[in-house]
Amino acid sequence: MKLEDKKAHEQAMKTAIDDIAQFLQEVLGQKLTAIVAGVTDRGTVGRWANRVSEPRPDSDARLREAYRIFHQLQAHDSADVVRAWFVGSNPHLDDESPAVALSKDRFKQVSAAARAFVDAG
């Protein structure tokens, strides 16, 4: 595992979930963050970010994984490129977007797609 991957993982595990929700809401947008988390009401993301409520364990895991991958990719590309990566169809995910794949708990596949993106330069 590369050093930046380890740092991104550690950061995702140590950061409070409300801070993760706030960050993802800012960089991906509330609607895309809701898709990643697997919730239909995008206002739910705002409630998590404002500590009004907490995500269920499955949504928490998805948010942390998205946060980890965002930081892993941002070490190599701009935030705009990373956001585009999350929404675009991805050949490593059978042309599904990483955001949708994360909502389906396809963590290993999305992580492999992120590594392939970084390795492609």
C-alpha positions as CSV (number, residue, x, y, z in Angstrom):
1,M,0.0,0.0,0.0
2,K,1.3,3.4,-0.9
3,L,2.0,6.0,1.7
4,E,-0.7,8.4,0.5
5,D,-3.2,5.5,0.6
6,K,-2.3,4.8,4.2
7,K,-2.7,8.4,5.1
8,A,-6.0,8.7,3.3
9,H,-7.3,5.6,5.2
10,E,-6.1,6.9,8.5
11,Q,-7.7,10.3,7.9
12,A,-11.0,8.6,7.0
13,M,-11.0,6.5,10.2
14,K,-10.0,9.4,12.5
15,T,-12.3,12.1,11.1
16,A,-15.7,12.7,12.8
17,I,-18.6,11.6,10.5
18,D,-20.2,15.0,10.6
19,D,-17.0,16.5,9.3
20,I,-16.8,13.9,6.6
21,A,-20.4,14.6,5.6
22,Q,-19.7,18.4,5.5
23,F,-16.6,17.9,3.4
24,L,-18.2,15.6,0.9
25,Q,-21.2,17.9,0.7
26,E,-18.9,20.8,-0.1
27,V,-16.7,19.0,-2.7
28,L,-19.2,16.6,-4.3
29,G,-22.5,18.4,-3.6
30,Q,-25.3,17.3,-1.4
31,K,-27.1,15.3,-4.0
32,L,-24.1,13.3,-5.1
33,T,-23.1,12.7,-1.4
34,A,-26.6,11.4,-0.8
35,I,-26.3,9.0,-3.7
36,V,-22.9,7.7,-2.4
37,A,-24.4,7.3,1.1
38,G,-27.4,5.4,-0.3
39,V,-30.1,7.8,0.9
40,T,-32.9,9.3,-1.1
41,D,-33.4,12.5,0.8
42,R,-30.4,14.8,0.1
43,G,-31.3,16.9,3.2
44,T,-30.2,13.9,5.3
45,V,-26.6,14.8,4.4
46,G,-27.1,18.3,5.7
47,R,-28.5,16.9,9.0
48,W,-25.5,14.7,9.3
49,A,-23.1,17.6,8.6
50,N,-24.9,19.7,11.2
51,R,-25.0,17.0,13.8
52,V,-28.8,16.9,13.9
53,S,-28.6,13.1,13.2
54,E,-26.1,10.4,12.5
55,P,-25.9,8.1,9.6
56,R,-26.6,4.4,9.9
57,P,-23.6,2.2,9.9
58,D,-23.9,1.3,6.2
59,S,-24.1,5.0,5.2
60,D,-21.2,5.8,7.6
61,A,-19.0,3.2,5.9
62,R,-19.9,4.6,2.4
63,L,-19.1,8.1,3.4
64,R,-15.8,7.1,5.0
65,E,-14.9,5.2,1.9
66,A,-15.8,8.1,-0.4
67,Y,-13.8,10.5,1.8
68,R,-10.8,8.1,1.7
69,I,-10.9,7.8,-2.0
70,F,-11.4,11.5,-2.6
71,H,-8.2,12.2,-0.6
72,Q,-6.3,9.4,-2.3
73,L,-7.2,10.9,-5.7
74,Q,-6.8,14.5,-4.7
75,A,-3.1,13.7,-4.0
76,H,-2.7,13.4,-7.8
77,D,-5.5,15.6,-9.3
78,S,-7.6,18.6,-8.6
79,A,-10.9,18.5,-6.7
80,D,-12.7,19.2,-10.0
81,V,-11.1,16.1,-11.6
82,V,-11.9,14.0,-8.6
83,R,-15.5,15.1,-8.6
84,A,-15.8,14.2,-12.3
85,W,-14.3,10.8,-11.6
86,F,-17.0,10.2,-9.0
87,V,-19.8,11.0,-11.4
88,G,-18.5,9.6,-14.7
89,S,-19.1,6.1,-16.0
90,N,-16.1,3.9,-15.2
91,P,-14.9,1.0,-17.4
92,H,-13.4,-0.7,-14.3
93,L,-16.9,-0.7,-12.8
94,D,-18.8,-2.0,-15.8
95,D,-19.5,1.6,-16.9
96,E,-21.2,2.4,-13.6
97,S,-20.1,5.6,-11.8
98,P,-18.0,5.3,-8.7
99,A,-20.7,7.1,-6.7
100,V,-23.4,4.6,-7.6
101,A,-21.0,1.7,-7.1
102,L,-20.2,3.0,-3.6
103,S,-23.9,3.2,-2.8
104,K,-24.0,-0.6,-3.6
105,D,-21.1,-1.3,-1.3
106,R,-18.7,-2.2,-4.1
107,F,-15.8,-0.8,-2.0
108,K,-13.1,-3.2,-3.3
109,Q,-14.0,-2.5,-7.0
110,V,-14.2,1.3,-6.5
111,S,-10.9,1.3,-4.7
112,A,-9.3,-0.7,-7.5
113,A,-10.8,1.7,-10.0
114,A,-9.3,4.6,-8.1
115,R,-5.8,3.0,-8.0
116,A,-6.1,2.3,-11.8
117,F,-7.0,6.0,-12.3
118,V,-3.9,7.1,-10.3
119,D,-1.6,4.6,-12.0
120,A,-2.8,5.8,-15.5
121,G,-1.5,9.2,-14.6
